[in-house]
C-alpha cells in the first residue's frame, strides 16, 4: 500500500491536481488499484456545477492516468523524474456521475508495453458500480525543461 507521500515521490502532481490518494494493490508491470476520496471542498466543484456538484469526467480520466503513472514509476524506479504523457484515450464511457462523498476505485491493467509506450484498460468505480471505463495509452519520455 502507498500513501500520498509515497505517491508524490513517484509522480510530479501536487494539490490541487494530485487526483489519487492511496494505492491499495500493485503488481509491478501488470496492474494497480488506487483510490481518490472526493470531498465537497474540491476546487472544481465551485463551478461544476453550483447546486449540483459533479466531478468532471476528464478529471476522472486524469486520476486514472496518474494511477497508471504510479504503476509505471513504481515498476521502474530508475525512470522517476521522466514524464508520462497520454497518447490516446479510446472507447471511454461515462456511466455514473461522481459526487462529493464518493470514493473512487481506480483500476489499471497493462495490455501492452513496448519501448516506453503503454496501452492499458482503465476503470473507475464507486461502491462497486462502474463510473468510467475505457482504454488509455501513454508514453514515457524525458521531462520538459521548466519555463
C-alpha positions in Angstrom: 0.0 0.0 0.0 1.2 3.5 -0.9 0.0 6.7 0.8 0.0 10.2 -0.6 3.6 10.9 0.4 4.9 7.8 -1.4 2.8 8.6 -4.4 4.3 12.1 -4.6 7.8 10.5 -4.7 6.8 8.8 -7.9 4.7 11.3 -9.9 5.1 15.1 -10.0 1.4 16.1 -9.4 0.6 18.1 -6.3 -2.5 19.7 -4.8 -4.9 20.7 -6.2 -4.1 18.5 -9.2 -3.0 15.3 -7.4 -6.0 13.0 -8.0 -5.0 9.7 -6.4 -4.9 9.4 -2.6 -3.8 5.9 -1.9 -2.6 2.7 -3.7 -4.3 -0.4 -2.4 -2.8 -3.1 -4.7 0.1 -3.1 -7.1 1.7 -5.8 -9.3 4.7 -4.2 -10.9 4.4 -4.0 -14.7 0.9 -5.5 -14.6 -1.8 -3.8 -12.6 -2.7 -1.3 -9.9 -5.7 -0.3 -7.8 -5.9 3.1 -6.2 -8.5 5.4 -4.6 -9.5 9.0 -4.7 -11.7 10.4 -2.0 -13.9 13.1 -3.5 -14.6 15.8 -1.0 -17.0 18.7 -1.2 -14.2 21.2 -1.0 -12.5 20.1 -4.3 -11.8 23.4 -6.2 -13.6 22.3 -9.4 -16.9 21.9 -7.6 -17.2 25.7 -7.3 -18.1 25.9 -11.0 -19.0 22.3 -11.9 -21.9 22.8 -11.0 -23.2 25.1 -8.3 -26.1 23.4 -6.6 -25.3 20.0 -8.2 -21.6 19.3 -7.9 -20.3 16.7 -10.3 -16.7 15.7 -10.7 -15.7 16.4 -14.4 -15.2 13.3 -16.4 -11.9 14.5 -17.8 -10.6 14.7 -14.2 -11.6 11.1 -13.5 -9.7 10.1 -16.6 -6.7 12.2 -15.3 -7.0 10.3 -12.0 -6.7 7.0 -13.9 -3.7 8.4 -15.8 -2.0 9.4 -12.6 -2.6 5.9 -11.2 -1.1 4.4 -14.3 1.9 6.7 -13.8 2.4 5.4 -10.2 2.3 1.9 -11.6 5.0 2.7 -14.2 7.4 4.5 -11.9 6.9 2.0 -9.1 7.8 -0.7 -11.6 10.7 1.2 -13.0 12.1 3.4 -10.2 15.2 4.3 -12.4 12.7 6.2 -14.6 11.3 8.5 -11.8 11.7 12.1 -13.0 10.8 11.4 -16.6 7.4 12.5 -18.0 4.4 10.2 -18.5 2.1 11.6 -21.3 -1.2 10.5 -22.7 -1.1 9.4 -26.4 -4.6 8.1 -26.6 -8.0 7.8 -24.9 -10.1 5.2 -26.6 -13.7 4.0 -26.0 -14.1 5.8 -22.7 -17.6 5.7 -21.4 -19.1 7.7 -18.5 -21.7 5.5 -16.8 -22.3 7.1 -13.4 -21.8 10.6 -12.0 -19.2 11.1 -9.3 -20.2 13.4 -6.5 -18.8 14.7 -3.2 -18.6 11.9 -0.6 -17.7 9.2 -3.2 -14.6 7.1 -3.0 -13.4 6.3 -6.5 -11.7 2.9 -7.0 -9.2 3.4 -9.8 -8.0 0.3 -11.7 -5.4 0.0 -14.4 -4.4 -3.2 -16.2 -1.5 -3.1 -18.7 -2.5 -4.6 -22.0 0.8 -3.9 -23.9 4.1 -2.3 -23.1 6.8 -1.7 -25.7 9.7 0.8 -25.8 8.2 3.3 -23.5 4.7 3.1 -25.0 1.8 1.6 -23.0 -1.8 0.5 -23.7 -4.0 -0.2 -20.7 -7.5 -0.9 -19.7 -8.8 1.6 -17.1 -11.8 1.7 -14.9 -13.2 3.9 -12.1 -16.0 2.6 -9.9 -17.9 3.8 -6.8 -19.3 1.3 -4.4 -18.9 -1.5 -7.0 -20.8 0.5 -9.7 -18.8 1.3 -12.8 -18.5 5.1 -13.3 -15.9 5.3 -16.1 -14.2 2.7 -18.3 -12.1 2.6 -21.4 -8.6 2.2 -22.8 -5.7 4.6 -22.3 -2.4 4.8 -24.0 0.7 6.7 -22.8 4.4 7.1 -23.4 7.4 7.9 -21.2 10.0 10.5 -22.3 12.4 13.0 -20.9 10.6 15.6 -18.8 10.4 19.0 -20.4 12.5 21.8 -19.0 10.6 24.2 -16.8 9.6 27.5 -18.4 
